[in-house]
Amino acid sequence: MNYILFDDYSWENLLPLTFTRPTSLIRMGILTIHEKWEKRLGSTCFHLTQDYLADQFTLKTQEQNIMINGSVLPNDALVEQIQHLEKGQALVHQDEIIAANVSKEQVSEFTNKALRDIDIIEHEGAVIKLNHPWEIYKYNGEAIREDFELLTANRESQPLSPTNTVIGDHPVFLEAGARVECATFNTTGGPVYIGAEAEVMEGSVIRGPLAMCEHAVLKLSAKIYGPTTLGPYCKAGGEVNNSVFMGYSNKAHDGFLGNAVIGEWCNLGADTNNSNLKNNYAPVKLWNYREEKFLDTGEQFCGLIMGDHSKCGINTMFNTGTVVGVNANIYGDGFPRNFIPSFSWGGAHGFKEYKLEKALEVADKVIKRRNRTLSESEIRILREVFQRTNKYRRF
């Protein structure tokens, strides 16, 4: 069967994180949603996403296709029902389409409202559906535990050096090449996963659950509160609490980051801090691109949401519930505004537009540090994001 992960309305709710990717390429736990489905289905999954992302994230169709909502996290019960869907059947949970078995002709016109002449099957079990950015860190603990079981089942960890201290009953699992010395792990709250060639430097103190993907690094004496995820090649230091780094991003120095989601290719300067709790303890409001206004999250703790390729200088302070777009460059003293549009340059003293060609030049330099080159399709995506977000840069 041909599996296709599709974007629904949640793609727009999840901006700016999804400006540069389909919803299913958001990382929660150890894996992206896309990787979770592929692991459980034992099959390649393709993407039905926004037109401007289609060159980078391909779609392949066959005569019959299983469409799966890319904002839904898989579990055993869902996978079993989806694999047994017959032609013309759809799996639905609380009026949301989870999956459908459709013809090649139906794929191109597939939307949440476009199912006609189809047999609806209600899914009665639990479903985690990602609708808003703060849900990424909110459900990250459950996602880490699910991925940990999936990736480590019937496998043995690499040995943990006796220089480390482990408290608690959940395991610490090391993939090949992981390096961990003189660290303290408290696994009472959940497991710790250390990916291939990842490193935990001396003096780090970690409370699980924690996921470190391949080549991730915890710097000297880092203080990590779970549930936290460091995506591939990320570096983290200082104090981090219940945060998710998608991949290739750095917070390498002291400073506090809490209840945050950081995209790819970001860099947080030394002593960057974010507030994750308002002084009056009220629920935090967060900018929503779909509604084009601040919406009440209903959450007391909400810190920083940052899109891909954004950077901030040393001593940057982010207020509670700050949303930073794609390719923003923030610096200076004081608290900048709590919605910073994509391709913005400045800080609390004011912003101007970050020149597109200069931003692309910097993005290419950053990516080359990982022995990659900014591809033509990635450049086209960033150019499109620049155009789409122009209306917000009225400085």
C-alpha positions in Angstrom: 0.0 0.0 0.0 1.1 3.6 -0.7 1.1 5.8 2.4 0.7 9.6 2.1 0.9 12.0 5.1 -1.3 15.0 4.5 -1.5 18.5 6.0 -4.8 19.7 7.4 -5.7 23.0 9.0 -3.2 22.4 11.8 -0.3 23.2 9.4 -1.4 26.9 9.5 -1.8 26.8 13.3 1.7 25.4 13.7 3.4 28.3 11.9 6.1 29.5 12.0 7.5 26.0 12.5 5.7 24.7 9.5 6.7 27.5 7.1 9.6 25.3 6.0 8.2 21.7 6.4 5.0 19.6 6.3 3.4 19.1 9.7 4.6 15.5 9.8 8.3 16.6 9.9 7.9 18.2 13.3 10.0 16.3 15.9 8.3 15.1 19.1 10.0 12.6 21.4 13.0 11.1 19.6 11.5 10.9 16.0 9.6 13.2 13.7 6.0 12.3 13.2 6.9 11.1 9.7 9.6 8.8 11.1 7.2 7.4 13.7 4.7 6.4 11.0 7.4 4.8 8.8 8.8 2.8 11.7 5.4 1.5 12.7 4.1 0.9 9.1 7.3 -0.6 7.9 6.9 1.5 4.7 8.0 4.7 3.1 5.6 7.6 3.6 5.1 10.5 1.1 3.8 14.0 1.6 0.7 15.9 0.5 1.6 19.4 1.6 1.6 23.1 0.5 2.3 23.7 -3.2 5.5 25.7 -2.4 6.9 22.8 -0.3 6.1 20.1 -2.8 9.5 20.2 -4.6 11.3 19.5 -1.4 8.8 17.0 0.1 7.6 14.7 -2.6 4.3 13.1 -3.4 3.9 9.7 -5.0 0.6 8.1 -5.8 -0.7 4.7 -6.8 -4.1 3.3 -7.8 -4.9 3.0 -4.1 -3.5 5.2 -1.4 -3.8 5.4 2.4 -4.0 9.1 3.4 -2.8 9.7 7.0 -3.2 12.9 8.9 0.3 14.2 9.4 -0.6 16.0 12.6 -1.6 12.7 14.3 0.9 10.6 16.3 0.7 6.9 15.6 0.0 4.2 18.2 -0.6 0.4 17.8 -4.3 0.6 17.8 -4.3 3.3 15.1 -1.8 1.5 12.9 -3.8 -1.7 13.1 -7.1 0.0 12.0 -5.4 2.0 9.3 -3.8 -1.1 7.8 -7.2 -2.8 7.6 -9.0 0.1 5.9 -10.7 -1.1 2.7 -11.2 1.0 -0.5 -13.6 3.8 0.2 -13.2 3.7 4.0 -12.1 6.5 6.3 -11.0 6.5 10.0 -12.4 9.4 12.0 -11.9 10.6 15.6 -14.1 13.4 17.0 -15.0 14.6 13.5 -11.3 14.7 12.5 -10.1 12.5 9.6 -7.3 10.3 10.8 -6.8 8.2 7.6 -8.6 7.2 4.4 -8.2 4.6 1.7 -8.6 6.6 -1.6 -8.0 6.3 -5.3 -5.3 8.1 -7.2 -7.9 10.6 -8.5 -9.0 11.5 -5.0 -5.5 12.3 -3.7 -5.1 15.6 -5.4 -8.4 16.9 -4.2 -8.1 15.5 -0.7 -9.0 17.8 2.1 -10.7 17.5 5.5 -14.0 18.4 3.8 -13.7 16.6 0.5 -14.7 13.0 1.5 -17.8 12.0 -0.5 -19.3 8.6 -0.9 -17.0 7.1 1.7 -17.7 4.8 4.6 -16.9 6.4 8.0 -15.3 4.3 10.8 -15.1 5.9 14.2 -11.9 5.4 16.2 -12.8 5.1 19.8 -9.3 4.9 21.3 -6.9 7.7 22.4 -5.4 10.0 19.8 -2.7 12.7 20.1 -3.3 15.3 17.4 -0.9 18.2 17.1 -2.9 21.4 16.6 -0.8 24.1 18.3 2.9 24.7 18.9 2.8 24.5 22.7 1.4 20.9 22.4 4.8 19.9 21.0 6.5 20.3 24.4 3.3 19.5 26.4 3.1 16.0 24.9 6.8 15.5 24.5 7.2 13.2 27.6 4.6 10.8 26.2 6.2 10.9 22.8 9.7 10.2 24.2 8.4 7.1 26.1 6.6 5.8 23.0 9.6 6.3 20.8 12.0 4.9 23.4 10.0 1.6 23.5 9.8 1.5 19.7 13.6 2.1 19.2 15.0 0.0 22.0 12.7 -3.1 22.0 14.8 -6.3 22.1 18.0 -4.3 21.9 20.9 -3.8 24.4 22.3 -0.4 25.3 26.0 0.3 24.9 27.6 0.1 28.3 27.4 3.3 30.5 30.7 4.3 32.0 31.0 3.8 35.8 32.0 7.5 36.1 28.2 8.3 35.8 25.5 8.2 38.5 22.0 6.9 37.8 19.0 7.3 40.1 15.6 5.9 39.3 14.1 2.8 37.7 13.8 3.9 34.0 16.7 3.0 31.7 19.4 5.0 30.2 20.0 3.7 26.6 23.2 4.5 24.6 23.4 4.0 20.9 26.8 3.1 19.2 29.4 5.8 19.6 27.6 7.7 22.4 30.0 9.3 24.9 28.9 10.0 28.5 31.2 10.7 31.4 30.8 12.1 34.9 27.1 12.9 34.5 24.2 12.4 36.9 20.9 10.9 35.6 17.6 10.9 37.5 15.3 8.6 35.5 12.5 8.6 38.1 10.3 10.6 35.7 11.2 8.7 32.5 13.9 7.1 30.3 17.0 8.8 28.8 18.0 8.1 25.2 21.5 9.0 23.9 21.7 8.7 20.1 24.6 7.5 18.0 27.7 9.6 18.3 26.0 12.0 20.8 28.0 13.3 23.8 27.1 14.3 27.4 30.0 16.3 28.8 31.2 16.1 32.4 29.1 17.6 35.2 25.8 17.5 33.3 22.8 16.8 35.5 19.7 15.3 33.8 16.2 14.5 34.8 14.4 12.2 32.4 12.7 11.9 30.1 15.4 13.1 27.7 16.0 12.3 24.1 19.3 13.2 22.4 19.4 12.3 18.7 22.5 11.5 16.7 25.5 13.8 17.2 23.7 15.9 19.8 25.9 17.4 22.5 25.2 18.5 26.1 27.9 21.0 27.1 29.8 21.0 30.4 27.6 21.1 33.6 24.4 21.4 31.6 21.2 21.2 33.7 18.4 19.5 31.8 14.8 19.0 33.1 12.6 16.6 31.1 10.7 16.1 29.0 13.3 17.6 26.7 14.5 16.6 23.1 17.7 17.6 21.4 17.4 16.8 17.7 20.3 15.7 15.4 23.5 17.8 15.8 22.0 20.1 18.4 24.1 21.6 21.2 22.7 22.6 24.6 24.2 24.2 27.7 23.0 26.0 30.8 19.5 25.3 32.0 16.8 23.7 29.7 13.4 22.7 30.9 10.7 20.8 28.9 11.9 22.0 25.5 12.2 20.6 22.0 15.0 21.4 19.5 14.1 20.1 16.0 17.7 19.7 14.8 20.9 21.4 13.9 20.3 24.2 16.4 22.5 25.5 19.3 22.0 26.9 22.7 25.6 26.1 23.7 26.0 28.4 26.7 24.5 29.4 30.0 21.0 30.9 30.2 17.5 29.5 30.7 15.2 28.0 28.1 11.9 26.6 29.2 8.7 25.3 27.6 10.1 26.2 24.2 10.2 24.8 20.6 13.3 25.7 18.5 13.3 25.0 14.8 16.3 23.9 12.7 19.5 25.9 12.1 18.9 28.3 14.9 21.5 29.7 17.3 20.8 31.3 20.8 23.7 33.5 22.0 25.3 33.2 25.3 23.1 34.0 28.3 19.9 34.0 26.2 16.9 33.6 28.6 13.2 33.2 28.0 10.4 33.7 30.5 7.9 30.8 30.6 5.6 32.1 33.4 3.8 35.4 33.7 4.2 37.4 36.9 0.5 37.2 37.5 0.4 33.5 36.8 -2.2 34.0 34.1 -2.6 31.7 31.0 -0.2 32.7 28.3 -1.4 34.1 24.9 0.6 33.2 21.8 0.5 34.7 18.2 -1.5 32.5 15.8 -0.9 33.0 12.1 -4.2 31.4 11.1 -6.3 33.9 13.1 -3.7 36.6 12.8 -4.0 37.5 16.5 -2.9 36.4 19.9 -4.8 33.4 21.2 -5.1 32.1 24.8 -3.2 28.9 25.1 -4.8 27.9 28.3 -1.3 27.1 29.5 0.4 28.7 32.5 3.8 27.8 31.2 4.7 28.8 27.6 8.1 30.2 26.6 9.6 30.6 23.1 8.6 29.3 19.7 11.3 29.9 17.1 11.2 29.1 13.3 14.1 27.8 11.3 17.3 29.8 10.6 16.6 32.4 13.3 19.4 33.7 15.6 19.8 35.9 18.7 22.8 37.6 20.2 24.2 37.4 23.7 22.1 38.4 26.6 18.9 38.3 24.6 15.7 38.2 26.8 12.5 36.8 25.4 9.2 37.5 27.2 6.6 34.9 28.0 5.0 33.4 25.0 7.2 34.9 22.3 6.9 33.7 18.7 9.9 34.3 16.4 9.5 33.6 12.7 11.9 32.2 10.1 15.3 33.8 9.5 15.0 36.5 12.2 18.1 38.1 13.7 17.5 39.5 17.2 20.0 41.4 19.4 20.3 44.2 22.0 19.2 44.8 25.5 15.6 44.8 26.8 12.7 42.6 25.8 11.8 42.5 22.1 8.1 42.3 21.1 6.5 38.9 21.6 5.7 38.4 18.0 8.8 38.8 15.7 8.0 38.4 12.0 10.1 36.3 9.7 13.1 38.1 8.2 13.3 40.7 10.9 16.5 42.3 12.1 16.7 44.1 15.4 15.4 44.0 19.0 13.7 46.0 21.7 15.0 49.2 20.1 13.1 48.4 16.9 13.2 46.2 13.8 13.9 46.5 10.1 13.7 44.0 7.3 16.4 41.4 7.0 17.5 41.6 3.4 16.6 38.4 1.7 19.9 37.8 -0.2 21.9 38.4 2.9 19.7 36.0 4.9 20.2 33.3 2.3 23.9 33.9 2.3 24.1 33.4 6.1 21.8 30.3 5.9 24.1 28.7 3.3 27.2 29.4 5.5 25.5 27.8 8.5 24.5 24.7 6.6 28.0 24.3 5.1 29.2 23.9 8.7 27.4 20.5 8.5 29.0 19.7 5.1 25.8 20.6 3.2 24.8 23.2 0.7 21.5 25.2 0.7 19.6 23.5 -2.1 17.7 25.2 -4.9 14.4 23.9 -3.4 15.3 25.2 0.0 16.1 28.6 -1.4 12.8 28.7 -3.2 11.0 27.8 0.1 12.8 30.6 1.9 12.0 33.1 -0.9 8.3 32.1 -0.6 8.3 32.5 3.2 9.8 36.0 2.7 7.0 36.9 0.3 4.2 35.4 2.5 5.4 37.1 5.6 5.9 40.6 4.0 2.7 41.9 5.4 3.9 41.4 9.0 7.0 43.5 8.5 5.4 47.0 8.8 8.1 48.5 11.0 
